[in-house]
Amino acid sequence: MTNLLLFSQSNLQSSTLAHYLETKLSHPLLIIDNINNSDILSHPEEHVVLIDLSTHCDVTELSNHLQKYRNNVKTVLINTPKNIPLEELVIWPNLFGMFKHSDDIDTVCKGLATILNGENWLSRKVLNELLDYYRTNTTSRTTAKTTQPEIELTRRESEILQTLKSGASNIEIADKLFISEHTIKSHLYNIFKKLEVKNRLQAMSWAKQNLD
């Protein structure tokens, strides 16, 4: 089961938010108010980590801490300012979602449900900015790996990657290709293995670099 964690100060506001999310999502949520109390991240299961930017001042320390567990972590930022700079986004490992301080609680619930289902909750604008950043900052070693000719994609996998380039969700890809969402997830699993990438953003970056 995916662990849902909230990094925030332990107070009435965070407790109320946690209770509401638990009730609406039917999913337990653990509040962590100190990175020294985050041993649960070392567990091998997946963790969806909510970062409350309104209460955490030392974001650099926290983001560096999460980098240690990046293979099992999906990061979600809440209470973000309206126009958060790109350089403040790329420090987080596997960013899957962002919620502004002006978003209502129902929007947050809907977005988290989507993320728990394996999708992301990022605007097309943010997705494209992140893709451009990762594309221009990819190391030569990674580039060499991902452009090797031995990477052989099936016709369906190529179609999925072409659609993924635009930031489409699994449901949108399934609708476009007239196949089930479950089939899309299976194909993406195989694609990630072939490309040696860990998440959708890296696969999208690969597709933008290598597919016409």
Stockholm file with secondary structure:
# STOCKHOLM 1.0

chainA/1-212         MTNLLLFSQSNLQSSTLAHYLETKLSHPLLIIDNINNSDILSHPEEHVVLIDLSTHCDVTELSNHLQKYRNNVKTVLINTPKNIPLEELVIWPNLFGMFKHSDDIDTVCKGLATILNGENWLSRKVLNELLDYYRTNTTSRTTAKTTQPEIELTRRESEILQTLKSGASNIEIADKLFISEHTIKSHLYNIFKKLEVKNRLQAMSWAKQNLD
#=GR chainA/1-212 SS CCEEEEESCCSHHHHHHHHHHHHHHTCCEEEESCGGGCGGGGSSSCEEEEEETTTCCCHHHHHHHHHTTGGGEEEEEEEECTTCCGGGTTTSTTEEEEEETTSCHHHHHHHHHHHHTTCCBCCHHHHHHHHHHHHHHCCHHHHHHHTCTTCCCCHHHHHHHHHHTTTCCHHHHHHHHTSCHHHHHHHHHHHHHHHTCSSHHHHHHHHHHHCC
#=GC SS_cons         CCEEEEESCCSHHHHHHHHHHHHHHTCCEEEESCGGGCGGGGSSSCEEEEEETTTCCCHHHHHHHHHTTGGGEEEEEEEECTTCCGGGTTTSTTEEEEEETTSCHHHHHHHHHHHHTTCCBCCHHHHHHHHHHHHHHCCHHHHHHHTCTTCCCCHHHHHHHHHHTTTCCHHHHHHHHTSCHHHHHHHHHHHHHHHTCSSHHHHHHHHHHHCC
//
